Amino acid sequence: MRIGALEAGGTKMVCAVGREDGTILEQMSIPTTTPEETIPKIISYFKEKDICALGVAAFGPVDVNPRSDTYGYILDTPKLAWRHKDLLGELKKELPVPMGLDTDVNGSCLGEMTYGCAKGLDSVIYLTIGTGIGVGVGINGKPLHGMLHPEGGHVLLTRHKDDPEGGICPYHKNCFEGLACGPSIEARWGKKAVELAGRAEVWELESFYIAQALVDFIMILSPRKIILGGGVMHQEQLFPLIRTKVKELLGGYLNTRELADMDSYIVPASLHDDQGIMGCIKLGLDALAQA
C-alpha cells in the first residue's frame, strides 16, 4: 500500500510516499512560493505515484474541523498569498483519494506517537522550536483540536529581568514564540542560533523561556512525555539546561514517575527529522480507514 504524505511548510512543501509501517519510499521538496505556483507542482508529483490516500500536515492556522465550511483552508497566516486559500479543496479536485488533514506540528506529534518515542503513550506534547514555535498535543492516540487547534507557541511568559526588549511577535509582546523562536534569538544576539553555539548566556536565556512554557503545559495537560524538535533544538546543550530549570520551576509540587526521570521525560525528536512525514502517513491511513 502506497500512502502519500505532504508536509506543507511555510518555506517548503515536502512531498513523499510511504508504507503503513512508516517506511518512506521517496520524497522531494518544493519551495513554498504562491499557491498558484506551488499547488500544481504538488498535484503533479502525487498524480504519478499511484497512492491510495494522502495525509496533509499544514502550516497554519488551518481549519481542521471537517464540519466547517472552511475545512482545509489556510486561515489568517502571515503568508499573505496563502491567506484563506482552500489547500485541501485544491488537492481534492485533482487527486481522487481519501485525504486526512492536520497542523504541521500535530503531524509531527502523531508521527512520534505512531512510530517514534511516544508510541503507546496516552498523552504527549511535541514542540517544534525554529522559525516559529508550534505545539502539538496528543491525547489517547489522537491529536487535540478543540475550537481550532492548540497554539501553544503564543502562551504568555514572564520576561527575564536581563531581557528588556521583549519578544518579536507582532501580536504579543511577551509570548513564547516571540521570546524564544529562532528569529527572536537572532534579533536579540545579532547572529543565527547555529553561530551562537559557544555562547553560554544565549542558551541560559533560551532555556529559561522554554522551561517556563513547559511547566505551563505540564500543569495543564499532564503529558507523559515532552518531545522537543525544530532547528533551535539541534543545540543539544539546551536539554540539560531545560530539564534542570523545569525541575526548579515545578518546585516539588508534582512527584510522578515520569518527572523523576527527566532524561526520559523531556527528550529530542526520535525520527531523524522525518516525524512530520511519518505523521502524514498516519493521517493518510486514518483517512483511508474512514473512507
Disulfide bonds with the S-S distance in Angstrom:
none
